Amino acid sequence: MKSYDQIFLANRSWVQTINNVDKDYFKNLSLAQTPKYFWIGCADSRMAETVITRSQLGEFFVHRNVANLVNADDESLMAGLRYAVDYLKVKHIVVVGHYSCGGVKAAFDGLDDPYLSKWVGDIKNTLADNKQEIEAISHEDEKLNRLSELSIVKQVEKLASMDIVKDAWSRGQRLFVHGWIFNIATGELNSLKEIHPDDMIK
Ligand SMILES: [Zn+2]
């Protein structure tokens, strides 16, 4: 873990390393962004999109919150979605959750907290809607993992029902919506769900 001062030293060292390879890298980077992906991920400190996909700056437009939730009344998310779909014209929206998610566990355990309990309400609803399936799983970790998966799929379905996304499809915009899950214990990222524009553009 870096100390506070080491953060800035590491930054300057990184700048130097890149400038040694390409002296115009940052000048070019500053001109525009043309990401193909809008990443809606968990705020978890182990979920850095550029690291786990070996990507570069400029490849992901990002919104992250606790437990990667998609709520129509979340103005920050909706502004990001609007900008990503209608201005940046991304090709893919990806909802990316993970196993061992603290937000999912808070919902599962019924954590009583003035801020977190309300925020994870949608996961509590997902739990209630899938009570039988979750109860049939014997290990608690596996119950939580399945709840993570079910919640991600639900967020993808919510996105597909939003006007910003539906309007893009009605204009013929080739926009994919995906649900991915990151396994922190193995480092692997996998796809759970994909909504293909060919099925949505009529
Ligand atoms: Zn999480």
py3Dmol code that shows the C-alpha trace and the ligand (Angstrom):
import py3Dmol

protein = """\
ATOM      1  CA  MET A   1       0.000   0.000   0.000  1.00  0.00           C
ATOM      2  CA  LYS A   2       1.289   3.469  -0.926  1.00  0.00           C
ATOM      3  CA  SER A   3       1.630   6.237   1.618  1.00  0.00           C
ATOM      4  CA  TYR A   4       0.025   9.594   0.806  1.00  0.00           C
ATOM      5  CA  ASP A   5       3.267  11.124  -0.444  1.00  0.00           C
ATOM      6  CA  GLN A   6       4.087   8.110  -2.562  1.00  0.00           C
ATOM      7  CA  ILE A   7       0.932   8.671  -4.625  1.00  0.00           C
ATOM      8  CA  PHE A   8       2.394  11.828  -6.187  1.00  0.00           C
ATOM      9  CA  LEU A   9       5.847  10.339  -6.604  1.00  0.00           C
ATOM     10  CA  ALA A  10       4.281   7.352  -8.359  1.00  0.00           C
ATOM     11  CA  ASN A  11       2.305   9.698 -10.614  1.00  0.00           C
ATOM     12  CA  ARG A  12       5.408  11.607 -11.736  1.00  0.00           C
ATOM     13  CA  SER A  13       7.285   8.390 -12.311  1.00  0.00           C
ATOM     14  CA  TRP A  14       4.416   7.106 -14.470  1.00  0.00           C
ATOM     15  CA  VAL A  15       4.366  10.355 -16.494  1.00  0.00           C
ATOM     16  CA  GLN A  16       8.115  10.044 -17.056  1.00  0.00           C
ATOM     17  CA  THR A  17       7.829   6.431 -18.162  1.00  0.00           C
ATOM     18  CA  ILE A  18       5.155   7.244 -20.734  1.00  0.00           C
ATOM     19  CA  ASN A  19       6.924  10.370 -22.000  1.00  0.00           C
ATOM     20  CA  ASN A  20      10.052   8.324 -22.579  1.00  0.00           C
ATOM     21  CA  VAL A  21       8.089   6.101 -24.967  1.00  0.00           C
ATOM     22  CA  ASP A  22       5.795   8.702 -26.565  1.00  0.00           C
ATOM     23  CA  LYS A  23       6.416  12.380 -25.857  1.00  0.00           C
ATOM     24  CA  ASP A  24       3.029  13.373 -27.378  1.00  0.00           C
ATOM     25  CA  TYR A  25       0.952  10.831 -25.434  1.00  0.00           C
ATOM     26  CA  PHE A  26      -0.589  13.275 -22.971  1.00  0.00           C
ATOM     27  CA  LYS A  27      -0.998  16.046 -25.551  1.00  0.00           C
ATOM     28  CA  ASN A  28      -2.930  13.639 -27.800  1.00  0.00           C
ATOM     29  CA  LEU A  29      -4.889  12.256 -24.840  1.00  0.00           C
ATOM     30  CA  SER A  30      -6.085  15.760 -23.984  1.00  0.00           C
ATOM     31  CA  LEU A  31      -7.643  16.371 -27.410  1.00  0.00           C
ATOM     32  CA  ALA A  32     -10.724  14.153 -27.081  1.00  0.00           C
ATOM     33  CA  GLN A  33     -12.141  10.964 -25.621  1.00  0.00           C
ATOM     34  CA  THR A  34     -13.797   8.328 -27.792  1.00  0.00           C
ATOM     35  CA  PRO A  35     -14.541   5.433 -25.444  1.00  0.00           C
ATOM     36  CA  LYS A  36     -16.562   2.502 -26.775  1.00  0.00           C
ATOM     37  CA  TYR A  37     -17.644   1.373 -23.310  1.00  0.00           C
ATOM     38  CA  PHE A  38     -19.756   2.868 -20.553  1.00  0.00           C
ATOM     39  CA  TRP A  39     -18.757   0.959 -17.407  1.00  0.00           C
ATOM     40  CA  ILE A  40     -21.219   0.937 -14.509  1.00  0.00           C
ATOM     41  CA  GLY A  41     -19.240  -0.783 -11.791  1.00  0.00           C
ATOM     42  CA  CYS A  42     -19.071  -1.305  -8.065  1.00  0.00           C
ATOM     43  CA  ALA A  43     -17.125   1.300  -6.078  1.00  0.00           C
ATOM     44  CA  ASP A  44     -15.093  -1.538  -4.530  1.00  0.00           C
ATOM     45  CA  SER A  45     -11.354  -0.739  -4.424  1.00  0.00           C
ATOM     46  CA  ARG A  46     -10.548  -3.987  -6.251  1.00  0.00           C
ATOM     47  CA  MET A  47     -12.639  -3.163  -9.323  1.00  0.00           C
ATOM     48  CA  ALA A  48     -10.443  -0.831 -11.400  1.00  0.00           C
ATOM     49  CA  GLU A  49     -11.699  -1.301 -14.957  1.00  0.00           C
ATOM     50  CA  THR A  50      -8.504  -0.346 -16.757  1.00  0.00           C
ATOM     51  CA  VAL A  51      -6.440  -2.722 -14.628  1.00  0.00           C
ATOM     52  CA  ILE A  52      -8.622  -5.822 -14.845  1.00  0.00           C
ATOM     53  CA  THR A  53      -9.173  -5.488 -18.607  1.00  0.00           C
ATOM     54  CA  ARG A  54      -5.620  -4.344 -19.400  1.00  0.00           C
ATOM     55  CA  SER A  55      -7.001  -1.200 -21.006  1.00  0.00           C
ATOM     56  CA  GLN A  56      -5.651   2.297 -21.552  1.00  0.00           C
ATOM     57  CA  LEU A  57      -6.912   5.710 -20.515  1.00  0.00           C
ATOM     58  CA  GLY A  58      -9.726   6.740 -22.831  1.00  0.00           C
ATOM     59  CA  GLU A  59     -11.248   3.285 -23.298  1.00  0.00           C
ATOM     60  CA  PHE A  60     -13.953   3.433 -20.605  1.00  0.00           C
ATOM     61  CA  PHE A  61     -16.409   6.128 -19.618  1.00  0.00           C
ATOM     62  CA  VAL A  62     -17.132   5.240 -15.990  1.00  0.00           C
ATOM     63  CA  HIS A  63     -19.801   5.469 -13.336  1.00  0.00           C
ATOM     64  CA  ARG A  64     -19.238   3.545 -10.119  1.00  0.00           C
ATOM     65  CA  ASN A  65     -21.377   3.248  -7.018  1.00  0.00           C
ATOM     66  CA  VAL A  66     -21.822   0.825  -4.129  1.00  0.00           C
ATOM     67  CA  ALA A  67     -22.958  -2.531  -5.582  1.00  0.00           C
ATOM     68  CA  ASN A  68     -23.218  -1.231  -9.190  1.00  0.00           C
ATOM     69  CA  LEU A  69     -26.885  -0.280  -9.032  1.00  0.00           C
ATOM     70  CA  VAL A  70     -28.937   1.299 -11.786  1.00  0.00           C
ATOM     71  CA  ASN A  71     -31.643   3.590 -10.408  1.00  0.00           C
ATOM     72  CA  ALA A  72     -33.652   5.948 -12.596  1.00  0.00           C
ATOM     73  CA  ASP A  73     -33.723   8.504  -9.754  1.00  0.00           C
ATOM     74  CA  ASP A  74     -29.900   8.527  -9.465  1.00  0.00           C
ATOM     75  CA  GLU A  75     -29.074  11.820 -11.210  1.00  0.00           C
ATOM     76  CA  SER A  76     -25.357  11.053 -11.357  1.00  0.00           C
ATOM     77  CA  LEU A  77     -25.944   7.754 -13.144  1.00  0.00           C
ATOM     78  CA  MET A  78     -28.555   9.234 -15.491  1.00  0.00           C
ATOM     79  CA  ALA A  79     -26.271  12.134 -16.471  1.00  0.00           C
ATOM     80  CA  GLY A  80     -23.498   9.632 -17.176  1.00  0.00           C
ATOM     81  CA  LEU A  81     -25.823   7.392 -19.178  1.00  0.00           C
ATOM     82  CA  ARG A  82     -27.068  10.343 -21.209  1.00  0.00           C
ATOM     83  CA  TYR A  83     -23.565  11.562 -21.975  1.00  0.00           C
ATOM     84  CA  ALA A  84     -22.317   8.070 -22.814  1.00  0.00           C
ATOM     85  CA  VAL A  85     -25.174   7.095 -25.126  1.00  0.00           C
ATOM     86  CA  ASP A  86     -26.132  10.368 -26.801  1.00  0.00           C
ATOM     87  CA  TYR A  87     -22.866  12.348 -26.851  1.00  0.00           C
ATOM     88  CA  LEU A  88     -20.029   9.832 -26.767  1.00  0.00           C
ATOM     89  CA  LYS A  89     -22.139   7.240 -28.640  1.00  0.00           C
ATOM     90  CA  VAL A  90     -20.590   4.297 -26.846  1.00  0.00           C
ATOM     91  CA  LYS A  91     -21.200   0.883 -28.361  1.00  0.00           C
ATOM     92  CA  HIS A  92     -21.454  -1.066 -25.104  1.00  0.00           C
ATOM     93  CA  ILE A  93     -22.929  -0.396 -21.684  1.00  0.00           C
ATOM     94  CA  VAL A  94     -21.521  -2.854 -19.157  1.00  0.00           C
ATOM     95  CA  VAL A  95     -22.851  -3.354 -15.640  1.00  0.00           C
ATOM     96  CA  VAL A  96     -19.982  -4.918 -13.752  1.00  0.00           C
ATOM     97  CA  GLY A  97     -20.434  -6.437 -10.335  1.00  0.00           C
ATOM     98  CA  HIS A  98     -18.326  -8.889  -8.428  1.00  0.00           C
ATOM     99  CA  TYR A  99     -18.379 -11.768  -6.005  1.00  0.00           C
ATOM    100  CA  SER A 100     -17.560 -10.902  -2.361  1.00  0.00           C
ATOM    101  CA  CYS A 101     -19.450  -7.594  -2.701  1.00  0.00           C
ATOM    102  CA  GLY A 102     -19.927  -5.664   0.549  1.00  0.00           C
ATOM    103  CA  GLY A 103     -23.044  -3.964  -0.808  1.00  0.00           C
ATOM    104  CA  VAL A 104     -24.670  -7.285  -1.648  1.00  0.00           C
ATOM    105  CA  LYS A 105     -23.753  -8.613   1.796  1.00  0.00           C
ATOM    106  CA  ALA A 106     -25.252  -5.512   3.458  1.00  0.00           C
ATOM    107  CA  ALA A 107     -28.531  -6.204   1.647  1.00  0.00           C
ATOM    108  CA  PHE A 108     -28.426  -9.927   2.465  1.00  0.00           C
ATOM    109  CA  ASP A 109     -27.671  -9.322   6.156  1.00  0.00           C
ATOM    110  CA  GLY A 110     -30.282  -6.559   6.459  1.00  0.00           C
ATOM    111  CA  LEU A 111     -27.627  -4.090   7.639  1.00  0.00           C
ATOM    112  CA  ASP A 112     -29.186  -1.226   9.589  1.00  0.00           C
ATOM    113  CA  ASP A 113     -27.441   1.947   8.439  1.00  0.00           C
ATOM    114  CA  PRO A 114     -29.052   5.310   7.666  1.00  0.00           C
ATOM    115  CA  TYR A 115     -27.370   5.584   4.259  1.00  0.00           C
ATOM    116  CA  LEU A 116     -26.496   2.094   3.099  1.00  0.00           C
ATOM    117  CA  SER A 117     -29.761   0.305   3.936  1.00  0.00           C
ATOM    118  CA  LYS A 118     -31.806   2.477   1.608  1.00  0.00           C
ATOM    119  CA  TRP A 119     -29.204   2.403  -1.140  1.00  0.00           C
ATOM    120  CA  VAL A 120     -29.152  -1.418  -1.341  1.00  0.00           C
ATOM    121  CA  GLY A 121     -32.970  -1.666  -1.250  1.00  0.00           C
ATOM    122  CA  ASP A 122     -33.065  -2.922  -4.826  1.00  0.00           C
ATOM    123  CA  ILE A 123     -30.851  -5.884  -3.886  1.00  0.00           C
ATOM    124  CA  LYS A 124     -33.181  -6.674  -0.981  1.00  0.00           C
ATOM    125  CA  ASN A 125     -36.018  -6.769  -3.517  1.00  0.00           C
ATOM    126  CA  THR A 126     -33.981  -9.083  -5.751  1.00  0.00           C
ATOM    127  CA  LEU A 127     -33.410 -11.325  -2.731  1.00  0.00           C
ATOM    128  CA  ALA A 128     -37.138 -11.377  -1.943  1.00  0.00           C
ATOM    129  CA  ASP A 129     -38.021 -12.091  -5.597  1.00  0.00           C
ATOM    130  CA  ASN A 130     -35.629 -15.076  -5.679  1.00  0.00           C
ATOM    131  CA  LYS A 131     -36.093 -16.299  -2.120  1.00  0.00           C
ATOM    132  CA  GLN A 132     -36.612 -19.973  -3.003  1.00  0.00           C
ATOM    133  CA  GLU A 133     -33.555 -20.219  -5.251  1.00  0.00           C
ATOM    134  CA  ILE A 134     -31.279 -18.469  -2.749  1.00  0.00           C
ATOM    135  CA  GLU A 135     -32.568 -20.464   0.227  1.00  0.00           C
ATOM    136  CA  ALA A 136     -31.885 -23.721  -1.627  1.00  0.00           C
ATOM    137  CA  ILE A 137     -28.141 -22.897  -1.787  1.00  0.00           C
ATOM    138  CA  SER A 138     -26.340 -24.362   1.216  1.00  0.00           C
ATOM    139  CA  HIS A 139     -23.239 -22.175   1.643  1.00  0.00           C
ATOM    140  CA  GLU A 140     -23.630 -18.527   2.564  1.00  0.00           C
ATOM    141  CA  ASP A 141     -20.832 -17.375   0.243  1.00  0.00           C
ATOM    142  CA  GLU A 142     -22.575 -19.080  -2.660  1.00  0.00           C
ATOM    143  CA  LYS A 143     -25.902 -17.487  -1.713  1.00  0.00           C
ATOM    144  CA  LEU A 144     -24.210 -14.078  -1.808  1.00  0.00           C
ATOM    145  CA  ASN A 145     -22.507 -14.853  -5.102  1.00  0.00           C
ATOM    146  CA  ARG A 146     -25.784 -15.889  -6.698  1.00  0.00           C
ATOM    147  CA  LEU A 147     -27.452 -12.751  -5.350  1.00  0.00           C
ATOM    148  CA  SER A 148     -24.659 -10.686  -6.949  1.00  0.00           C
ATOM    149  CA  GLU A 149     -25.363 -12.374 -10.301  1.00  0.00           C
ATOM    150  CA  LEU A 150     -29.133 -11.925 -10.070  1.00  0.00           C
ATOM    151  CA  SER A 151     -28.739  -8.263  -9.172  1.00  0.00           C
ATOM    152  CA  ILE A 152     -26.414  -7.590 -12.127  1.00  0.00           C
ATOM    153  CA  VAL A 153     -28.895  -9.175 -14.556  1.00  0.00           C
ATOM    154  CA  LYS A 154     -31.676  -7.058 -13.048  1.00  0.00           C
ATOM    155  CA  GLN A 155     -29.657  -3.854 -13.552  1.00  0.00           C
ATOM    156  CA  VAL A 156     -29.105  -4.794 -17.214  1.00  0.00           C
ATOM    157  CA  GLU A 157     -32.862  -5.287 -17.650  1.00  0.00           C
ATOM    158  CA  LYS A 158     -33.544  -1.952 -15.980  1.00  0.00           C
ATOM    159  CA  LEU A 159     -31.149  -0.204 -18.370  1.00  0.00           C
ATOM    160  CA  ALA A 160     -32.887  -1.802 -21.337  1.00  0.00           C
ATOM    161  CA  SER A 161     -36.208  -0.344 -20.176  1.00  0.00           C
ATOM    162  CA  MET A 162     -34.888   3.243 -19.818  1.00  0.00           C
ATOM    163  CA  ASP A 163     -35.883   5.881 -22.362  1.00  0.00           C
ATOM    164  CA  ILE A 164     -32.280   6.926 -23.092  1.00  0.00           C
ATOM    165  CA  VAL A 165     -31.449   3.360 -24.153  1.00  0.00           C
ATOM    166  CA  LYS A 166     -34.755   2.623 -25.879  1.00  0.00           C
ATOM    167  CA  ASP A 167     -34.567   5.909 -27.814  1.00  0.00           C
ATOM    168  CA  ALA A 168     -31.063   4.981 -28.999  1.00  0.00           C
ATOM    169  CA  TRP A 169     -32.389   1.671 -30.321  1.00  0.00           C
ATOM    170  CA  SER A 170     -35.366   3.365 -31.957  1.00  0.00           C
ATOM    171  CA  ARG A 171     -32.899   5.598 -33.838  1.00  0.00           C
ATOM    172  CA  GLY A 172     -31.049   2.481 -34.979  1.00  0.00           C
ATOM    173  CA  GLN A 173     -28.013   3.032 -32.705  1.00  0.00           C
ATOM    174  CA  ARG A 174     -26.132  -0.260 -32.328  1.00  0.00           C
ATOM    175  CA  LEU A 175     -25.936  -0.273 -28.544  1.00  0.00           C
ATOM    176  CA  PHE A 176     -25.235  -3.470 -26.603  1.00  0.00           C
ATOM    177  CA  VAL A 177     -26.056  -3.818 -22.894  1.00  0.00           C
ATOM    178  CA  HIS A 178     -24.079  -6.383 -20.917  1.00  0.00           C
ATOM    179  CA  GLY A 179     -23.877  -7.763 -17.401  1.00  0.00           C
ATOM    180  CA  TRP A 180     -20.436  -8.909 -16.312  1.00  0.00           C
ATOM    181  CA  ILE A 181     -19.109 -10.327 -13.067  1.00  0.00           C
ATOM    182  CA  PHE A 182     -15.583 -10.120 -11.694  1.00  0.00           C
ATOM    183  CA  ASN A 183     -14.315 -12.946  -9.520  1.00  0.00           C
ATOM    184  CA  ILE A 184     -11.867 -11.308  -7.115  1.00  0.00           C
ATOM    185  CA  ALA A 185     -10.609 -14.717  -5.932  1.00  0.00           C
ATOM    186  CA  THR A 186      -9.446 -15.716  -9.453  1.00  0.00           C
ATOM    187  CA  GLY A 187      -9.144 -12.366 -11.256  1.00  0.00           C
ATOM    188  CA  GLU A 188     -11.494 -13.555 -14.003  1.00  0.00           C
ATOM    189  CA  LEU A 189     -14.167 -11.432 -15.623  1.00  0.00           C
ATOM    190  CA  ASN A 190     -17.167 -13.256 -17.139  1.00  0.00           C
ATOM    191  CA  SER A 191     -20.336 -12.350 -19.003  1.00  0.00           C
ATOM    192  CA  LEU A 192     -23.734 -13.145 -17.451  1.00  0.00           C
ATOM    193  CA  LYS A 193     -26.102 -11.435 -19.837  1.00  0.00           C
ATOM    194  CA  GLU A 194     -26.102  -9.597 -23.151  1.00  0.00           C
ATOM    195  CA  ILE A 195     -28.835  -7.609 -24.840  1.00  0.00           C
ATOM    196  CA  HIS A 196     -28.031  -7.403 -28.549  1.00  0.00           C
ATOM    197  CA  PRO A 197     -29.195  -4.401 -30.585  1.00  0.00           C
ATOM    198  CA  ASP A 198     -30.445  -6.701 -33.373  1.00  0.00           C
ATOM    199  CA  ASP A 199     -33.095  -7.974 -30.969  1.00  0.00           C
ATOM    200  CA  MET A 200     -34.108  -4.453 -29.974  1.00  0.00           C
ATOM    201  CA  ILE A 201     -33.912  -2.402 -33.204  1.00  0.00           C
ATOM    202  CA  LYS A 202     -37.132  -3.110 -35.061  1.00  0.00           C
TER     203      LYS A 202
END
"""
ligand_1 = """\
1
ZN
Zn -19.086 -4.448 -4.548
"""
view = py3Dmol.view(width=600, height=400)
view.addModel(protein, "pdb")
view.setStyle({"model": 0}, {"cartoon": {"style": "trace"}})
view.addModel(ligand_1, "xyz")
view.setStyle({"model": 1}, {"stick": {}})
view.zoomTo()
view.show()
